[in-house]
Amino acid sequence: MMIYLLKANVLLAVFYGFYRLFFTGDTFFGWRRAVLLLLMAAAVVLPLADIGWWMESHQATANLQEVYREVMLPTVTVTGEGARFPWLRLFSSLYIIGVAVLLGRIAWQLASIVRLLRTTPEGATMQGEPLWGEVSLHYLSDATCPFSFFRWIFVNPKAQTEEQLQEIMIHERTHVEQWHSLDILLTELLTAFCWMNPFVWLLRREVRLNLEFLADERVVAAGSERKAYQYHLLGLAYGKNVATISNNFNVLPLKLRIKMMNKKRTNSWLRAKYLLLVPVVGVALVACNLDKKSAEPATAEEQAAQSDSAAGKPVMVPVVVDDTPAQDEGQAAESVVEGKVFDVVEQMPAFPGGMEKLMSFLQNNVKYPKQALEKGTQGRVIVQFVVEKNGTISETKVVKSVDALLDNEALRVVKMMPKWQPGKQNGEAVRVKYTIPVSFRLQ
């Protein structure tokens, strides 16, 4: 989970920079809305996408994966109980509290809108005009700024002139007809779950501003005098807002809205720059899969362990280490010999039940030896074993030793493992070498 959140938040930061660099200066507000929604959706979905099989089939991306694993991936360690301050647990608690507070804030704002729906009169006519299509109009009696939320518009007709009321209705009707409340609600939820990332707040601001640009553009196009409308906005700048999840008529900053209304329309041929989305999203997808490899599920296990290693809990993560030269897939396919041990096969061995069960098994069994804690012994032990054709573990040995205490603990846990799902080459079960590095560290 932590690795997913890290990737999503990094993508949000990168995508925000991309949006600001290429799109904030034009007047293609509808296109910009689509870009913002696409980039936020991509930040949520791309970390979940797995194209390791495709990357493995292309030598360039396969080499890039190997470089990433060697240089970028953090070392997974086993720590003794009480060996360090539980920073991860503290961070997780703060994150969860922040999410809960922001989700509660959204719920409170929704409740405020529902309360207004029940307490404000609904009008069938306004200033002698019929109800605006299927839009439900509700009359406010105080100084609350006009706003809309999905199919409801809230306005105080007595506080506005007929011309101003017309502008408000066009503005809010645009929000209603184009379902702008859905953008805002989705953005608020994304902000709640990524609240520690400052770039998600900046993206939230861009989404709200662009929706106002769309509504302002509709008002001006409908024939309203531009300067009079801008003065009207200034007059409502300090009105009270009911909730930030609604489309408020006076959303700040007004300076940017006025500047955009006065801006010359962007030449239509510049829409071609939106094609840049394709390579940017493609590169982001590849980057999210640099730590994945279809033939070696251990890399995914390593990722999972980073999120599962609660403070003070020991974690051991299996990864494939190339201590001996790996065979080429073509060579392996041609030499399925009885008793042969493979380094890499088409379908690598897998722990029964998947990554979650493996992590649970390791967390419940790996212990930092007490004597090693007292002696202050630490280091990286590498254990090698073979997954037999029937899934049993054999030929366990330490290929990199640190201390007998740590070596024996790593061997003990490996020998305790239940039968694995065997590896396969050309559909046939084969013997596969597997290597587990375990870093014991005192902090």
Phi, psi and omega in degrees: 000319182294320179296320178299312180298321179298313180297315181299318182288325175295318178297320178300319178295315180295316181294324177297315178299319178298316180296313181297324184288323190249337193238346187286345183268351185264177181246024176272071190295324177294319177293320180296323177298316179297321179296314181299317179294319180296316181294320178292320177296320179296321179297329180279322190269320187302320178298341179270342184287140180237107177241029179304323179298323180287318181295324179293336181276355179239122188300320183297312180289328177296317177296322179296322177300316182296318178298319180298315182296322183287326189257318192266323186292134179288154177286131177270133187237162170248122182246150178285155178300128178075012184284342181208164178290137184286068181297320182296317179295319179296315179299315181297320180295316179297319179299313182296320178298315179298317178298316181297319180296315182290323175294322175296323178296318177298317179298320180295320179293320176298320179296323179296321179292318178299321179297319178295322178300325183277333187258343181264143179290143178259128185257137175274336178225159179211122182054036178082358181262150179290165178302143186284087178058228180269004181285134178269120184258130180236136184268128175267153181245357181243197185272015179300136180294142177303143179203168177225157176210113186052245186263015182244137175240132180244127183206151175256099185294336182285341183268000184233152171283168181298320179294317179295321179296323177297317179297317180299315183293322177295316181300307183288329177296325175298315177301318183292310185294329182263008176055046180293333180297331178293319176302314183295317182296316178296320179294320178296321179293318177298318179296322180297319184275345179237034191296337181284347182268115181297335182288335178290329176289324177292320176296320177302317179296318180297320179298312183294318179297316183295325176296323177291323176301318179298316181290319178297320179299320179295321181296313181294320180294335180283354176111000178292143179289126191300311183293321178297320179294321179294321176294325177298317178298318179297324180293335180260008188299332184250021177288156181282134177257141180284313184204148180282348179274359177263167177269097183274140184295330186250034181304128179273163001275132181292332182302317179292322179295317179294319179298319181290326177295326182272354185285143176293139182298137182290140179301134187298333182292341179289353175298341180300334181295341180291346174293343177298341179301324185298304180294326181295313178294323178297315178297321178297321179296316178296317180299324180289346182250009179296333181261015179243148178210119186298327182275351182227085183294350181297330179299318176296325178296321179298320177297314183299325183293329180297326179275335184270347185280083177294155183300134178083354180260134177284142179222135174237131185238125178279130171223156178275124180247130183275071176287336176238153182303128180285145178281150172290144183301323179296319178296318181297321182293333184270351188228053175281089185253144178303126177087351181291141178255123181265150173271319181223133178227173183297319178236107184287156178301152181223142178290139181297130180096351176090190186297320183298316180293322178297314179298321179296317179299314182294317181296328182277349187238330181285127178231139175284118183305134183299317180295325178293323176297316182294324180278346182075027181280134177209163181155187185246117178258136176242121180249136179242143177210173180240131172270113184288173181298333178265007176091354180285160180261132180216170175054042178288136179201156176268121180261347173217112186261149175241306181202148183302324180296313181288322179300313183295325180293318179295317178296320181301314183290321179298317181292337179282343187298141176288179179299138176266167167282121187295157174284156182226144175229122184057035178081001183250135178295133180224166177278132184230133177281137180225142183234136181238114172269134179231120178262117175264122185222138175254134180232000000 
